[in-house]
Amino acid sequence: MTNQEAADLIRIAQAEIEWDYPMEYAIAFDKAIEALERTRWRDAKTEPPKESGEYFVFCKVGYQAIINYSARHKAFNALDDEEAPIYALEVTHWMPLPEEPKEG
């Protein structure tokens, strides 16, 4: 089962469960769906990132890395303030980075 399929099933279960459960359950369902969607691979050609920033990527040559994406140039391994994306990499899939750990 993919993360997207799991998120879809949680949505269905959430809709079918009676609404007399505690609010904490609703919050937990929403957080589970968000986490599953955040950690799914997205096709770089059909669903590129909307914003510039760092992303976890899978490159065509078969390795994974954390690299920048330039929304201006629509290229991975590029920065918005560069004249041209001369070091762009061919990325097949990407996903957002996870949240940073919280202390305590």
Stockholm file with secondary structure:
# STOCKHOLM 1.0

chainA/1-104         MTNQEAADLIRIAQAEIEWDYPMEYAIAFDKAIEALERTRWRDAKTEPPKESGEYFVFCKVGYQAIINYSARHKAFNALDDEEAPIYALEVTHWMPLPEEPKEG
#=GR chainA/1-104 SS CCHHHHHHHHHHHHHHSCTTSCHHHHHHHHHHHHHHHHTSCEETTTSCCSSCEEEEEEETTSCEEEEEEETTTTEESCCTTSSSCTTCBCEEEEEECCCCCCCC
#=GC SS_cons         CCHHHHHHHHHHHHHHSCTTSCHHHHHHHHHHHHHHHHTSCEETTTSCCSSCEEEEEEETTSCEEEEEEETTTTEESCCTTSSSCTTCBCEEEEEECCCCCCCC
//
